[in-house]
Amino acid sequence: MMESKNFINPNFVLESKTAQEIYHKYSADKPIIDYHCHLDPKIIAENKSFPNLGDMWLGGDHYKWRAMRINGVEEKFCTGNVTDKEKFLKWAETVPYTVGNPLYHWTHLELARYFDIYELLSPKNADKIYNQTQEMLQTPEYSTRSLMKKMNVEMVGTTDDPADSLEYHLQLKKEGFEIKVLPSFRADNVLKTEDAEAFKLYVEKLGKAADISITTYAELIDALDKRHEFFHEVGCRVSDSGPDRFFFAPYTNDEASTIFKKALDGKSLTIEEKEKYCTAVMAELSKMNHKRGWVQQFHVGALRNNNTRMFNSLGADTGFDSINDPQPALKMSQFLNHLDSTDQLAKTILYNLNPADNEMLLTMCGNFSDGTTFGKVTYGAAWWFLDQKTGMERHLEDLSVLSLISRFIGMVTDSRSFLSYPRHEYFRRIACNFIGNQVEKGLIPNDEEILKTVVEGFSYNNAKAYFNF
């Protein structure tokens, strides 16, 4: 039996000689461009040091909470007021049961890459590993900025509301921190009209940030554009949106104005009104992205907050989301075409959460090329529930047969954890293994120039060229 210290080894995941060669030669040492994550810029600006691995690993990781709940762990050990060590020990009890789940690979990659620990985490060694890592975390080498440098991070893109002051991004910029920490403009809250009071409060907050009293639809768009311009000045070049699906319904500005006033007055919108309002706002935001030369991202397909009891207790993004039904292709097509028809379609990245949408999204991407930009509308990384070995392999296979894998812009962590950067390594290993196996089967030529271009492309070069940060 293989000794536990060898589980994370130099050729982890790499099944063939070709895969091993191309990973170590063309991918392993490339810097990380993490253009979509949920890291808190405040923690980076303050160069925070975490007190222990319990806090660092379980402070906000709904992936781990979800696995612990499935394993029968009480909620207090996930999100409750027990000590960090108690939470860590419960996570250590769960880890052996995550075999086959990406959390098992991620956990041991993180122990190896950050702490040089190659043991398999379990209740038997949990105390020792907790104490060993706690000592290490007290040293300057384990502050947030040091961890980013250790992982060879070149750029991260946080996720930020239009009303955010961006004070911490400005602080990092002023200090000249060598890793680019850039905001991403995510205006989802302006689409959430279901809770009348929350919607009204958010519009007031946005107006205050933009120094505009928002009482009309025109003022709403002006406020968003003003904040968009401010984000641009700070260095933002990317927007993000996370609707459950694409919206599209023909609308006029007069209709959008009437609907917005109705929502602001606290009245419920009809299904048709909601469709028109979301179409109008998303279209205006997309035109702002085009005007300023940004890249826009759409993460679609999540069915969020399924457990009302837990949502009322813990709020959103706590591990109670799932995959939604397949996307309505026609709505997506109509929305993208609406922008393209007036030449106001920005570079666009599409992400799906339902694997049944892989082929649809990939073929949709190819409909809106402009003949000058590679990946004018392009396919994003395997996202969330698909961010695992099987999901990425299927993603890569579909990408290679329906698009151009040599133009794929690569991986993102989509994470709130400063220990998540080995996910880039995990992706690169899986992708190199996929390419290597294709070479071994004779489906891709064993040509150094071709393999170098493809592997360096999805590891680093394509994202670097696509975003032009």
Backbone hydrogen bonds, N-H to C=O, Kabsch-Sander energy under -0.5 kcal/mol:
donor,donor_aa,acceptor,acceptor_aa,energy
6,N,3,E,-1.8
7,F,4,S,-1.9
9,N,7,F,-1.1
12,F,9,N,-2.3
14,L,11,N,-1.2
15,E,13,V,-0.9
20,Q,16,S,-2.2
21,E,17,K,-2.4
22,I,18,T,-2.7
23,Y,19,A,-2.0
24,H,20,Q,-2.2
25,K,21,E,-2.1
26,Y,22,I,-2.2
27,S,22,I,-0.5
27,S,23,Y,-1.8
28,A,23,Y,-2.8
30,K,27,S,-1.8
32,I,152,N,-2.5
33,I,31,P,-0.5
34,D,32,I,-0.7
34,D,155,M,-3.0
35,Y,33,I,-1.2
37,C,157,G,-2.2
38,H,415,S,-2.7
43,I,40,D,-0.9
44,I,40,D,-1.2
45,A,41,P,-2.8
46,E,42,K,-2.3
47,N,44,I,-1.0
48,K,43,I,-2.2
50,F,142,Y,-0.5
56,M,52,N,-2.0
57,W,53,L,-2.5
58,L,54,G,-2.3
59,G,55,D,-1.5
62,H,60,G,-1.1
65,W,61,D,-2.0
66,R,62,H,-2.1
67,A,63,Y,-1.8
68,M,64,K,-2.6
69,R,65,W,-2.7
70,I,66,R,-2.3
71,N,67,A,-1.7
72,G,69,R,-1.9
73,V,68,M,-2.6
77,F,74,E,-1.6
78,C,75,E,-1.9
79,T,75,E,-2.5
80,G,75,E,-0.9
82,V,76,K,-0.8
87,K,83,T,-2.0
88,F,84,D,-2.5
89,L,85,K,-2.6
90,K,86,E,-1.7
91,W,87,K,-2.2
92,A,88,F,-2.7
93,E,89,L,-1.6
94,T,90,K,-1.3
95,V,91,W,-2.3
97,Y,94,T,-1.6
98,T,95,V,-2.1
99,V,96,P,-0.8
101,N,98,T,-3.0
104,Y,98,T,-0.6
104,Y,101,N,-1.8
105,H,101,N,-0.9
106,W,102,P,-3.2
107,T,103,L,-2.5
108,H,104,Y,-1.6
109,L,105,H,-2.4
110,E,106,W,-2.7
111,L,107,T,-2.0
112,A,108,H,-1.8
113,R,109,L,-3.1
114,Y,110,E,-2.1
115,F,110,E,-0.6
115,F,111,L,-1.2
116,D,112,A,-1.3
117,I,111,L,-2.2
118,Y,116,D,-0.5
121,L,119,E,-0.6
125,N,122,S,-0.9
126,A,122,S,-0.9
129,I,125,N,-2.5
130,Y,126,A,-2.6
131,N,127,D,-2.4
132,Q,128,K,-2.6
133,T,129,I,-2.5
134,Q,130,Y,-1.9
135,E,131,N,-1.8
136,M,132,Q,-1.4
137,L,133,T,-2.5
138,Q,134,Q,-0.6
138,Q,135,E,-0.8
139,T,136,M,-1.8
142,Y,139,T,-2.0
143,S,140,P,-1.6
144,T,48,K,-2.2
147,L,143,S,-2.5
148,M,144,T,-1.8
149,K,145,R,-2.1
150,K,146,S,-2.7
151,M,147,L,-1.4
152,N,149,K,-1.9
153,V,148,M,-2.1
154,E,32,I,-3.1
155,M,32,I,-1.5
156,V,180,K,-2.7
157,G,34,D,-2.4
158,T,156,V,-0.6
158,T,182,L,-2.0
160,D,158,T,-0.5
160,D,184,S,-2.7
164,D,161,D,-2.4
170,L,166,L,-2.4
171,Q,167,E,-1.9
172,L,168,Y,-2.3
173,K,169,H,-2.3
174,K,170,L,-2.4
175,E,171,Q,-2.4
176,G,172,L,-0.9
177,F,172,L,-2.0
180,K,154,E,-1.9
180,K,178,E,-0.5
182,L,156,V,-2.4
182,L,180,K,-0.6
185,F,238,V,-2.0
186,R,160,D,-2.8
186,R,184,S,-0.7
187,A,185,F,-0.6
187,A,240,D,-0.6
190,V,187,A,-1.4
191,L,188,D,-2.0
192,K,188,D,-0.5
192,K,189,N,-0.7
193,T,191,L,-1.5
196,A,194,E,-1.0
199,F,195,D,-2.6
200,K,196,A,-2.3
201,L,197,E,-2.4
202,Y,198,A,-2.2
203,V,199,F,-2.4
204,E,200,K,-2.0
205,K,201,L,-2.1
206,L,202,Y,-2.8
207,G,203,V,-2.5
208,K,204,E,-2.3
209,A,205,K,-2.0
210,A,206,L,-2.0
211,D,207,G,-0.9
211,D,208,K,-0.5
212,I,207,G,-2.8
214,I,212,I,-0.9
215,T,213,S,-0.8
220,L,216,T,-1.8
221,I,217,Y,-2.3
222,D,218,A,-2.2
223,A,219,E,-2.5
224,L,220,L,-2.3
225,D,221,I,-2.5
226,K,222,D,-2.3
227,R,223,A,-2.2
228,H,224,L,-2.4
229,E,225,D,-2.3
230,F,226,K,-1.9
231,F,227,R,-2.7
232,H,228,H,-2.1
233,E,229,E,-2.0
234,V,230,F,-1.4
235,G,231,F,-0.8
235,G,232,H,-0.9
236,C,231,F,-2.5
237,R,183,P,-0.5
239,S,295,V,-2.4
240,D,185,F,-2.4
241,S,297,Q,-0.9
256,A,252,T,-2.4
257,S,253,N,-2.3
258,T,254,D,-2.2
259,I,255,E,-2.6
260,F,256,A,-2.5
261,K,257,S,-2.1
262,K,258,T,-1.9
263,A,259,I,-2.4
264,L,260,F,-2.7
265,D,261,K,-1.7
266,G,263,A,-1.6
267,K,262,K,-2.2
274,K,270,T,-2.6
275,E,271,I,-2.0
276,K,272,E,-2.2
277,Y,273,E,-2.8
278,C,274,K,-2.6
279,T,275,E,-2.1
280,A,276,K,-2.6
281,V,277,Y,-2.6
282,M,278,C,-2.4
283,A,279,T,-2.2
284,E,280,A,-2.2
285,L,281,V,-2.5
286,S,282,M,-2.1
287,K,283,A,-2.1
288,M,284,E,-1.7
289,N,285,L,-1.9
290,H,286,S,-2.1
291,K,287,K,-2.5
292,R,288,M,-1.8
293,G,290,H,-1.1
294,W,289,N,-2.9
295,V,237,R,-2.4
296,Q,347,K,-3.1
297,Q,239,S,-1.4
298,F,349,I,-2.4
299,H,241,S,-3.2
300,V,298,F,-0.7
300,V,351,Y,-2.0
301,G,243,P,-0.5
301,G,244,D,-0.7
303,L,322,S,-3.1
304,R,302,A,-0.7
306,N,320,F,-2.6
308,T,306,N,-0.9
311,F,307,N,-2.5
312,N,308,T,-2.6
313,S,309,R,-0.9
314,L,310,M,-3.5
315,G,310,M,-0.6
315,G,311,F,-1.8
322,S,303,L,-2.1
324,N,301,G,-2.8
329,A,327,Q,-1.0
332,M,328,P,-1.6
333,S,329,A,-2.7
334,Q,330,L,-2.9
335,F,331,K,-2.4
336,L,332,M,-2.4
337,N,333,S,-2.6
338,H,334,Q,-2.1
339,L,335,F,-1.4
340,D,336,L,-2.5
341,S,337,N,-2.6
342,T,339,L,-1.0
343,D,340,D,-1.9
344,Q,339,L,-2.8
346,A,344,Q,-0.7
347,K,294,W,-0.7
348,T,376,K,-2.8
349,I,296,Q,-2.8
350,L,378,T,-2.6
351,Y,298,F,-2.6
353,L,300,V,-1.0
357,D,354,N,-2.5
358,N,355,P,-1.5
361,L,357,D,-2.9
362,L,358,N,-2.4
363,T,359,E,-2.3
364,M,360,M,-2.0
365,C,361,L,-2.4
366,G,362,L,-1.1
367,N,364,M,-1.7
368,F,365,C,-1.3
369,S,366,G,-0.6
376,K,373,T,-0.9
378,T,348,T,-3.3
380,G,350,L,-3.0
383,W,352,N,-0.7
386,L,383,W,-2.5
387,D,384,W,-1.7
388,Q,386,L,-2.2
392,M,388,Q,-3.3
393,E,389,K,-2.4
394,R,390,T,-2.3
395,H,391,G,-2.3
396,L,392,M,-2.9
397,E,393,E,-2.3
398,D,394,R,-2.8
399,L,395,H,-2.6
400,S,396,L,-2.4
401,V,397,E,-1.6
402,L,398,D,-2.0
403,S,399,L,-1.7
405,I,403,S,-0.5
407,R,404,L,-1.9
408,F,405,I,-1.3
414,D,36,H,-2.1
420,S,417,S,-1.1
423,R,420,S,-2.4
424,H,421,Y,-2.1
425,E,421,Y,-0.8
426,Y,422,P,-2.8
427,F,423,R,-2.4
428,R,424,H,-2.7
429,R,425,E,-2.7
430,I,426,Y,-2.3
431,A,427,F,-3.1
432,C,428,R,-2.6
433,N,429,R,-2.3
434,F,430,I,-2.1
435,I,431,A,-2.4
436,G,432,C,-3.0
437,N,433,N,-2.4
438,Q,434,F,-1.8
439,V,435,I,-2.2
440,E,436,G,-2.6
441,K,437,N,-1.7
442,G,439,V,-1.6
443,L,438,Q,-2.6
444,I,438,Q,-1.1
447,D,445,P,-2.2
448,E,446,N,-0.5
451,L,447,D,-2.7
452,K,448,E,-2.6
453,T,449,E,-2.0
454,V,450,I,-2.4
455,V,451,L,-2.6
456,E,452,K,-2.3
457,G,453,T,-1.4
458,F,454,V,-2.2
459,S,455,V,-1.5
460,Y,456,E,-1.9
461,N,456,E,-2.5
462,N,457,G,-2.1
463,A,457,G,-0.6
464,K,460,Y,-2.1
465,A,461,N,-2.2
466,Y,462,N,-2.8
467,F,463,A,-2.2
468,N,464,K,-1.3
